[in-house]
Amino acid sequence: MKLITSHETTDFDGLASCVALQKLLPGALIGLSGGFSSNVHQYLALHRDRFRTHRCQDLDLKAVDLLVVTDVRKRARLTHVEPVIERAAKDPLRVRVVVWDHHPASPDDLHADEEHVQPVGSVTTLLVEELRARAIDVDREEATLFALGIHEDTGSLSYARSCSRDAAALAWLLGQGAQSGLVQRFLRPPLDPLERELLVRLVAVVEEVPRAGASVAIAALETEEVPPTLARVSTEAFRILPHDALFCVFRLRNGKSHIVGRGQTDTVPIGAILGDFGGGGHAGAGAASVHDTPLEEVVATLRQSVARRCRQPELVRDLMSSPVRTVSPDTPLPELTSSLREWGHTGAPVVDGGRLVGIISRRDVERAQRQGRAEMAVKSCMAHRVHTVAPDAPLRDALAQMREHNVGRLPVLDGARIVGILSREDVLGYLYEESPC
């Protein structure tokens, strides 16, 4: 028997990649744990006859001679096929294991005879590329399911791990008839009253983790809700809260705590942080479970893991331009205009005797020209109030200053000495750095 499987509490990326693999392996069965995220459960209520899955406990796992695992490599998340994995380890000639995944490696990864692992936003992307390469037809229902898988695991291309290959796969699926309206309907169905109540409680207890670099928050509470609901509510909380990453900790009455992580920056390794709890994931999402540990202790350990694994904040000194071209207050405006053109700058700090006394931009010069003051000196139209930043300040603080004061450049001061300048161009170069895939 050829068996295709994914992780427990299967999400859209897991289901979609299983269906794509079944098209690549005609005759193979899709066997899952039987648990689905709530939106996938609603989807299968309508599509169960179209995309048939089996519970592994209802299958003869002793007959499996090919196990294809998708959207997961961690053995701890594959307990429903553990007997097959054990047989493969004991007799690799009789059971072949193939893995398709996009998550980072971990010590708990199962051994595979063949691996297809690449750092894209969704494993469905890899399989859509394979279907295209083999010229295998995809109908509109399949295209819509595959689009759901990519949208969900990339946050509709907003998560840090998303890349051009995910976008290209989505574009191709639209060409095959993927229904965008249905994607929205199943991707984010409205929260029911209990879920809305849980969301309100969750938002009320959010606390930011200090000195984590990016804006990271943790929300922890006790609840009786089931895990699929917890993941859905966590995603909605992350969507509405202004944080780069959010970890939601839910302790159930049975003593089990579920941790759900969501993020949109690769400076917060969601999967690695939750790997410290025996869970996993990637930069955009992850989950873990902890047994018989007080909620306060789980949160304290989570804070320690965030502090240890998050990259240190990018500092202003890492992006600032140095040395700095400056002008004196007595520089004639025509000379300044010529210098700015030669340097390729849109403005410059004004320094008098080694002391920063102002800043002038091309817009200031243009305003002076319109007012008939084109031949005057820099000091006639420079801005005297200058917003500055220290070289060791976190980059996000500098960005907040730029937004708050609507300025295009911040002189960088080490004491009274100007050591650099941070401009919009520097920031844009950082924000639009090349995608990793």
N, C-alpha and C positions, 0 to 999 in steps of 0.2 A: 504493500500500500504506500502511495505517496501522500504525505500529510503536510499541509501548510498551516502554520500557526503564528500567533503573535502574543503579546504580553497580556496578562490578566487585566480586567477592566478595559477592554479594547476600545480605542478611540477611532476617529475617522481615518487617520493615517494608517493605523494598524489594519482596519477592515479593508480600506481601499487597496493597500499593497497586497493583501491576501488575494483579493479578487483579481488584481493584475497578474499575480503569480499564477493563478489558476488558468489564465489565458495563455501563459507561457508554458504551463505544464498540464495539458489536457488530461482529464481523468483523475487528477489529484483532488483530495478532499480538503476542505477548510475545517480544521478542528480547533476550537477555542475553549477558554476556561468557562464560558457561559456568562461572564460578567461584562457589561458594556457601560460606557459612559451614557448619561441620560439622553443626550441628543442622538447618539447612535441607536439607543434603544427605541426612541421614537421613529427614527428613520427605518429601522428594520421592521417595525410594526406594519409598514406599508410595502416594504421591499423584500420581505423574508423569502417569498417564493422566487423572486428574481435573483437574489444573491443568497444561496443556501449555505448555512453554516451548521456545524455539528458541535455538540459538547464532547469534549475529549473523553469524559467518563462514560459516554455511550458508545465509544468506538473500541475496536479490538487493537489496542496499541502494540500488542505483540506482533501484529502483522506489518507494522511500519518498517520499510527498508530504506525510505528516503524521507528525511525530516527537513523541511524548509522553514526557517525562522525569519520573521520580518519585523522591523521596527523595534527590535530588542536584541541584546546579546547577553544581558545579565542572567545568569542561571537562576538566581533567586526569584526572578519574575516569570519563570517558566515551569512552575511546580506541576501544572496540569499535564506536561509531557515529560516529567522527570523519569518515568520508567523507560522511555525511548532514549533519553540522554544517557542513562546508566548503561543500557545495552550497547549504545554506540561507543561508549568509553571502553567497555569490556571486549567488544567484538567489532572493531571499526570496518572490517571487511563485509559485514552483513548489514550494517546500518550507516548510511551516508548522511552527513549533516551539512546543509548549505545555509549561509546567513546573508540576509540583505539588511543593511542598517545604515543609519547616519549619525548615531550617537558616538561620543568619544569612548575610547577603550577603558576598561576597568579591570581590576584583578579578578573579579567574579565572572568574567566572560567565559562562555562555553567554548570548547574546542570545536572548530569547524573544518571540514574537508575543503570547503570552498567558501570564500568570503567576497561579498560585494559591498564595501563600506566606503562611503565618500562623504565629505563634510558639506552636504547641502541642507536646506531647511526642512525637507520632508523626504522620507524614503520613497514615497509614491513618485516623486520626481525621477528618481533613478529608474523606476520600473516603467514609467511613461516613456522615458528615453529609450529603454530597451524595446518596448512595443513599437515605437516609431522606427527604430533601427531594423526591426524584423518585418516591418510593413504589415503588422497585425491590425486588423480593423477594430475600431472602438465605436460602439453605438452611443447614443446620447445619454442613456441611463448610466452606462459605465463611465462616460466622460464626466458626468455630473458628480458621480461618487469619487472619482479620482481628483476632481477639482476640490471637493470637500476635504479630502485628505491633505492636500497641499495648503489650502487656505487655513485649516485648523492648526497645523503644525508650524506655519510661518506667521501666524497672526495676520493673515491676508497680506503677506510680504512685509510686515512691520517689525518682526523680530530680528535681532542682530544676526542670527544665523542664516537668514534669507539671502538668496543670491540670484544672479541673472538666470541661472538654470531653472530655478523654481518659476520665475516669471515666464520664461520661454515655454515651459511645460504647460502652464496655465493658458498661455496664448494658443498653443496648439489644441488644447482640450476645448477651448471656446470654438475653434474651427471645426471640431468634431461634434458640436452640438451641445456642449455643457450648458445647463440652464442656470444662469446667474441668479434668477429669482428663487429657485429651489435651493441653491447654495446658501443664500441668506436665510431662508426659512428654516433649514435644518442646522445650520451652523450656530445660530443664536436664537433659538425659540424663546418666547417671553418667559420670564421667571414666574413660577406659580406663587400663591400667597405665602407658603412656608419658606420658599427660597428667598422671597423679598424680605421677609422678617429676619432671616438669617443674615442676609446681606447688610441690613441696617445694623444688626448687632456687631457684625464683623468690622464695618467701617468705624464704629464707635470706639473700638479698642486698638486701633492701629497705632503703633509706636515706631518712630524712625530709629535705625541703628546708627549711632554716632561714629564718625571717622571711618566709614566704610568705603569712601571714595565716591562711588555713585550713590544716588539716593535709594537706600534700601530700607524697607519697613517690614515689621512683623506684626501680625494680628493673631491673637490666641484666645480661644474660648472653649467652653464645654457645650456639647450639643448631642442630640440623639439622631441627627440626620444620617443618611446612608452615604458612603463614599462618592458615588457618581454625582450626587447633588453637591457635595463639598467642592468637587473640582469645578463644577459649573459656576457656583457662587464665587469661588476664588477668582476665576477668570473675569467675571463681571466686576468684582471689586478692583482688580488690577486695571481694568479698562477705565474706571472712573476716578481712580486715585492718581495723584501726580508723582508717582515714584518710578524709578528705573527698574526696580525689582520688588516683588512682594512675596512674602512667605506667610501662608495661612496655616495655623496649627489648630486642629480640632481634636479634642479629647472626648471619646465616647464613653458611655456608661460602663462598657465592658473592660475599661482600662486601656484600650488601644487608642493611640494618637495617630492621626493622619496629618501629614505635612504636604501641602501643595505649594509649589513654587512657580511663579510667573515672572518673566523678565524681558527687557528689550535692549539690553546692552551686553556685549561680550566681556565687559569688565566684572560682571557678576556671574560666575560659572554655576548656574542653577543645578545642573546635573551633578557636578563634583561636590557641591555643598550637601546635596541630599544623598550623595553616595556615602557620606560619613555616617548616615543613618541606615545604610543598607539599601537605600533606594537608588534612584538614578534619573536620567533625563538629559537635556542639552541646555544650551544657553537660554532658550526661550521658555522652557517648561520642564517640570519634573515632579516627582512624588516620592514619598517614603512613608513607612509605617513604623511606629515604635510601640513596644508592648510594656505594660506594667511600669511606667515611669511617670512620676508626677508632672503635670503640665508645666509648672515653673521650671523644673529641671530640663525638660525638652527645650523650652525657650532659651534657657541659659546656654545650653550646648549649641543651639542653633546660632545664637549671637557669636559665640566663640568661633564657630565654623565660618561664618560670614566674615568676621574680622581676619581670620587666617587665610582664607582663600581668595578674597577680593583683591584685585590689583590695587596698589596704592593709587590715590588720585593723581591724574596727570597734573603737573604743576605748570604755572605760567612760564617758568624758565624753559620748559620743554618745547614751547611753541613760539615764544617771543622772538622777534628779529633783533639781532645785535651784531655789530655796533649800530648805534642809532644816528641817523642823519638829522641834524638839528639846524635851526636858523636863529639869527639874533633878532631882537625887537626892531632894530633899525634897518633890516634888510628891505630894500624897495620891493613892492609887490610884483613888478615885471620880472625882477631877478628871481623872486620866489617861484613865479609861474614857470619860468624856464627851468629851474632846478627840479621842481616836481615832475615836469615832463621828462627830464633826463633820467631821474631816479625811478620813474614809473610808480610814484607814490601819489596818494590823494590828499596828503596832509603831512604835517611835521610838528614836533614839539618846538617851543620857543624857549631858548636858554640864554640867560644873561649872567655872565660871570660864573658859569658852572651851576647856576641855580635855575630850576624850571620855573618860568614865569607865565607860561601860557601855551596854547596850542592853536594851530591854524589849519584850516582845511581848504580844499579847492572851492567848496561852496562859499566860504567866507570871502575868498578872492572874487568870485563871480558876483557876489552881492555888492562888494565895493565897486566893481566895474559898473554895475547897473546904476549906482548912486553917484557916479562921476568922481570916484576917489581912486582910480586905477593906478595913479603914480605915487601914492602915499606909501608909508612904511608898514611893515607887518604889524607893529604895535597899534596901528589905527583900527584894525578889525579883528585882531586875534581874540580868542576866548580866554579870559583871565581865570575863570574857575575851571580847574582841570581835575578830572577824575583819574586817579592813579591806582596802581596795584603793586603788591610786593612780588618779587620773583618766586618766593616759596608759597604763594597763595594757591589753593586748588583752582584748577582751570574753571570748574563750574561756578566758583565765586566771581571770576572775571566775566564769564558769560552773563551771569545775573546782572552785573554792573552795566554791561553793554545794553542789555535789554531795558533795564530800569531807567537809565539816563539817555538812551537812544544816541549813543556815541559810537563812532566807527573805529576808534583806536584808544588804547589805554597806555600811557607811558608807564614803564616799570621802574620803580624807585627802590634802591637799596640804601636805606637811610635817606639822605638828601641827593644822592648821586643817581642820575638816570643811567640804567644799565641795559635797557631794551625797550621795545614797544610791541604791544600785542594789537594786531589790526583785524578787521573783519576778514581780510584775505587769509590771514593765518588760521582763523577759526574755520572758515569755509574749507580750506585745504584739509583740516583735521576731520571735519564732519563728513566730507565727501571722499574720504580715503577709499582706495580701491577695494571692492568686494573680494572676500577670500575665495570665491568659487565662480 
